[in-house]
Each structure stands twice: as C-alpha cells, then as structure tokens.
Amino acid sequence: MAHIQLPEGLPGIRGAMAFRPETAKPLNELVEVLLHAPNSLTPGERELIATYVSSENDCYYCQTIHGAIAAASLGDDEALVKHVKHDFQNAEISKKLKALLVIAGQVQKGGKHVTADSVSKAREAGASDLEIHDTVLIAAAFCMYNRYVDGLDTLQPRDDAWYRERGKQVASRGYVAVSKEYLAAAAAR
C-alpha cells in the first residue's frame, strides 16, 4: 500500500502523477524528449539506458516498464534487455552504447563519479557530445523517477504481460499520448 492515498489502480508513476497532475505534464514532457523524440540514439538504446539505471537503483516498476518499452523498440528482444541489465559489457550492443552505459552507471552512483576517462572512451567509441549529454540527463532523471516511484511505495504489478502490453503502447505512441489517457481515466473515476 502506498505511503499516501494515491488514486486506485494506477501503477507506478501513473498513480503519483494522477495524484498531482500539474507535475505530471513536465515529467512526461521530459521523458518524451529524452526517450522517444528524434535523436541519434534510437529509442531502444535510450530505453536501455533508463532500464539499466532503474535496475541499478532496484526500482522494480521502472526497470520492468522501461525494459518492456526497450524490448518493444528492439524487435521484442527481451533477452537482450535482461543481458544489458545484468552484464551489459558482454551484451550484443554497440561499443558506443556500452561506453554510454558506463557513464550512466557512474551518474547513478553520483554525478561526481563521471570521469574524464569514461567520457573520452565514449567519444572514442563514436558518442557525440549530445549523446553524452543525453545519457547523463537520462541517468539523472531516472534516479529521480525511481525515487519518486519507490519513495511513495506506489503500486507495482508483478504481471509481465501487463508490462509487455504497456511497453508496446508507449513504444509506438510515446509517453505524452499514453499518459494523457491514463490521467483522463483517473480523473473520470
């Protein structure tokens, strides 16, 4: 049970956003830009960064939903998502993404953990300054989102099929569109 009275039946961040819709709009717009809008990193790659950071933060809801969105964005490759979460250095991903995940992991520990060496290695692997910037911001934002979800002890379903279906919706339509539907449904209750 959540630490505060959140709207019934809205899992994870959706319940918290429905509780305070005026904060939902900027949070959704940020995640839309970071993970879904056009970028030189694919949506699947950016979702893997969010999934990895959420996994390192032990946020079940965020690592599961973003893992489902990543899988949906990567041809339903759930095995790749699991491999990235547990051992990205040996996963079948680009050297550039591996280097960016090193940076994301450093941000997850604390911003001052990011080293000039890790940034240099990301550049050597082909990462642009924009990709390095966005990796740092995705990692930092997901530390916030993870703490928001877990700090309120939100509802976190254990139904993989639910996450897969939601992951496909967000992968195809984006965060803002899907969130508007959830918030409208919550307001109608």
C-alpha positions in Angstrom: 0.0 0.0 0.0 1.3 3.4 -0.9 2.6 5.8 1.7 -0.1 8.3 0.8 -3.6 8.0 -0.7 -3.0 7.6 -4.4 -5.7 7.1 -7.0 -6.7 3.4 -7.1 -5.5 1.1 -9.8 -2.8 3.3 -11.3 0.6 1.5 -11.1 4.0 3.1 -10.6 4.5 6.6 -11.6 1.0 6.9 -13.1 -0.6 6.9 -9.6 1.8 9.6 -8.4 1.1 11.6 -11.5 -2.6 11.4 -11.1 -2.3 12.5 -7.5 -0.5 15.7 -8.7 -1.3 16.2 -12.4 0.3 19.6 -12.5 3.7 17.9 -12.0 2.8 15.1 -14.5 2.9 17.4 -17.5 6.6 18.5 -17.2 7.7 15.0 -16.1 6.1 13.4 -19.1 7.4 16.0 -21.5 10.9 15.5 -20.2 10.8 11.7 -20.6 9.2 12.1 -24.1 12.1 14.3 -25.2 14.8 12.1 -23.6 13.5 8.7 -24.6 11.0 9.0 -27.5 11.7 12.1 -29.6 14.1 12.0 -32.6 17.7 11.6 -31.6 20.9 10.0 -32.9 20.4 7.3 -30.2 17.5 5.0 -31.0 14.5 4.9 -28.7 15.6 1.3 -27.8 19.1 2.4 -26.9 17.8 5.3 -24.7 15.3 2.9 -23.1 18.1 0.5 -22.3 19.9 3.4 -20.5 16.8 4.1 -18.5 16.3 0.4 -17.8 19.9 -0.1 -16.7 19.9 2.8 -14.3 16.5 1.7 -12.9 17.9 -1.8 -12.4 20.9 -0.4 -10.6 18.5 1.6 -8.4 16.5 -1.5 -7.7 13.3 0.1 -8.9 11.1 -2.8 -10.0 8.4 -0.8 -11.7 10.8 1.4 -13.7 13.2 -1.3 -14.7 10.3 -3.5 -15.8 8.3 -1.0 -17.7 11.3 0.6 -19.4 12.7 -2.8 -20.1 9.4 -3.7 -21.8 9.5 -0.5 -23.8 13.1 -1.2 -24.8 12.2 -4.7 -25.8 9.2 -3.5 -27.9 11.5 -0.9 -29.5 14.1 -3.6 -30.3 12.0 -6.2 -32.0 10.7 -7.7 -28.8 14.2 -8.8 -27.7 13.5 -9.4 -24.0 16.7 -11.5 -23.7 18.9 -8.5 -24.8 17.2 -6.3 -22.2 17.9 -8.8 -19.4 21.5 -9.2 -20.6 22.0 -5.4 -20.5 20.6 -5.2 -17.0 22.9 -7.9 -15.7 26.1 -7.8 -17.8 26.0 -5.0 -20.5 29.7 -5.4 -21.2 29.0 -8.8 -22.7 25.7 -8.0 -24.3 25.2 -7.7 -28.1 25.1 -3.9 -28.2 27.4 -1.4 -29.8 30.7 -0.3 -28.2 29.3 3.2 -28.1 26.3 2.1 -26.1 28.5 0.1 -23.7 30.6 3.2 -23.2 27.5 5.3 -22.6 26.2 2.7 -20.1 29.4 3.1 -18.1 28.7 6.8 -17.9 25.1 6.1 -16.9 26.2 3.8 -14.1 28.6 6.5 -12.9 25.8 9.0 -12.8 23.6 6.5 -10.9 26.2 6.4 -8.2 26.6 10.2 -8.1 27.3 12.9 -10.7 30.9 13.4 -9.5 31.6 9.7 -10.3 31.6 10.5 -14.0 35.2 10.6 -15.1 37.0 12.4 -18.0 38.3 8.9 -18.9 34.8 7.4 -19.3 33.8 10.4 -21.4 36.9 10.1 -23.6 36.2 6.4 -24.1 32.6 7.2 -25.1 33.9 9.7 -27.7 36.4 7.1 -29.0 33.5 4.7 -29.4 31.7 7.3 -31.5 29.5 9.1 -29.0 28.7 12.7 -29.7 28.5 15.4 -27.1 24.8 15.4 -27.4 24.7 11.6 -26.8 26.9 12.0 -23.7 24.7 14.9 -22.5 21.5 12.9 -23.0 23.0 9.8 -21.3 23.9 11.9 -18.2 20.4 13.5 -18.2 18.6 10.2 -18.7 20.5 8.6 -15.9 20.0 11.6 -13.6 16.3 11.8 -14.5 15.8 8.1 -13.8 17.4 8.4 -10.4 14.6 11.0 -9.7 11.8 8.9 -11.3 13.0 5.8 -9.5 13.0 7.6 -6.2 9.6 9.1 -6.9 8.0 5.7 -7.6 9.7 3.9 -4.7 9.6 6.8 -2.3 5.8 6.8 -2.4 5.7 3.0 -2.4 3.4 3.0 -5.5 1.5 0.0 -6.8 3.9 -2.2 -8.8 2.2 -5.1 -10.6 4.0 -8.4 -11.0 2.3 -9.3 -14.3 4.8 -9.5 -17.2 2.0 -9.4 -19.7 0.8 -6.1 -18.4 4.3 -4.5 -18.8 4.7 -6.0 -22.3 1.3 -4.5 -23.4 2.1 -1.1 -21.9 5.6 -1.2 -23.3 4.2 -1.7 -26.8 1.8 1.2 -26.4 4.5 3.6 -25.3 7.0 2.4 -27.9 4.5 3.1 -30.7 2.7 6.2 -29.4 5.0 7.9 -26.9 4.8 8.9 -23.3 2.7 12.0 -23.5 -0.2 10.4 -25.5 -0.3 7.3 -23.3 -0.1 9.3 -20.1 -2.9 11.6 -21.1 -5.2 8.6 -21.5 -4.2 7.2 -18.0 -4.7 10.6 -16.4 -8.0 11.1 -18.1 -9.2 7.7 -16.9 -8.1 8.5 -13.4 -9.9 11.9 -13.4 -13.1 10.1 -14.6 -13.1 7.8 -11.5 
